[in-house]
Amino acid sequence: MTDILHRLDHLRRPRLLIRAARIGAEDYRRDIHLPRLLGHGGLPRNAVALAHLMEIEAGLDDSRRAGDAAYSSMRHVEVMIAVIGEARILRATRPTLVPPATPAPELAVPA
């Protein structure tokens, strides 16, 4: 679980993409958003859902970087909203042995 969050903390994406996803994550509801992104069926646990979402996002980012004509920025934002939403849920439910001195960043934004 911490490995997924560690990977997420070191993710670098365009500022506009992260800003839009953070705004959208305020209204994130996993029971509505996850079936649309991951397919229908039972909702997976947070860590499993987050790992799958990060795989989808990596593919979208590869398409974005390659300038692929099939790349959808709207889909990328939708996936990033779910990534941020699932990460927030996972961080809120994980047990902490020692409270962190500063809150962990959701996603790093390049300067």
N, C-alpha and C positions, 0 to 999 in steps of 0.2 A: 504494500500500500504506500509506504513512504517513498519507494522507488518511483512510482507513478507521479506522486506529488513533486518529487525532486526533478523529474524530467519536465514537468509542467512549469516549475519555477524557472527553468533555464530555456524555455521556449522563446524564440524571438520572431515576432511577426510585425507587419506594418502597423503603425500607430492608429490609422483610421479603422482598420479591421478590429483591433482590440477595443478601441473606443466604442464602436458600434455594438460589439458583442457585450461589453460591460453594461451598456444601456439596456440591451435586450435581456440580459441575464436577470434584471430586476423582476421581470415577469415570467421567469422560467418555471415551468411546471413539468416535472419529469413524466407524469402519467399521460400528458398530452404530447410533449415534444419527442420523447424517446421512441415510441412506436413508429413515428413518422421517419425518424432518422435511422433506426436500427432494424426496422421491420416489425411486423405484428407478432404478438406472443406475450409471454410473461415479461415483466420488467426485471432486468438483471440487477444484481447488487451494484452499489455505486462504483466500487473499484473496477468491476468487470465492464460496466457501461463506460466508464471513463477511459479505460484502456482501448476499448473498441472505437470510441469517438476519436481518440488521439490517432489511431491508425487511419481512420477516414480523413481526418484533418491533414495528416502528413501527405496523403495522396492528393488532396486538394491543393496543398501548398506547392507540391511538386509541379502540378499543372499550372499554377499561377506563375511560378518562376520560369517555366518553359515557354510561357506565352501561348499555351494551348487554347485553341479557339473554342473548345468545349468547356473551358473553365467558367464556373458560375460563382461570381462574388457573393451573390445572395445565398447560395448554398453554403459557402464558406462561412459567412456570418452566422447562419443558422447552426452549423456544427460548432462554431466557437462559442455561441451562446450556451449550448448544451455542455460543452467542455467546462466553461466557467461555472455554470450552475451545478454540475456534478462535483466539481472540485470544492465548491463552497459547502455542499452537503457533506462530502467526505471529510473535509477539515473540521466541520462542526461536530461530527459524530466520532471522530477518532479519539482514542484515549491519549491524554498527554501526561507524561510523568512529571515534567517540569514545565511550567508555563513559559512560553517564549518571551524574550525581552522585548522584541518588536514583532508586529504581525508579519507573517510571511506574505510576500507579494503574490497576487493572483496570477499575473502574467507579466513578464518583463517587457517593457516597451523600449525599443532602441532609441537612443538619444538623437 
